[in-house]
Amino acid sequence: MYEVCVGPQTGSTELVWHVVARQGAGSLCGIELSPPEPGAAETNRHCLPCMSRFQQLLDTGRDD
C-alpha cells in the first residue's frame, strides 16, 4: 500500500506530492521526507520520479 506526502522537490524548495510505501521511510524517488510543518503550503504538483517508479511497480504487479 502507498500513500502520498508533501515534501520538497529534489534540488528545490518547491513542494510536490511524493509517493511513499507505507512500510518504507523514504519516497519512491529516494528522498527522505519529514512531516510537513504546520501551515505548509498545499500543492497540486507531483514528483515525476515518484510517479514514474509507482507506474513501474503497478506495471510489474509488485508491491515494493
C-alpha angles and dihedrals in degrees: 000000000000137000134188126239131185115243142141120294112248108274093007143072092229112117121238136166113263126197114235129186107232092233092044129085098211138047124265089256089058100251117135111233129206124197110280117254115257109272093022111161117263120231139195092206123104132209104255095206090053092048092048092050091046090052090050090052091049091048093052094041093235127140105210 
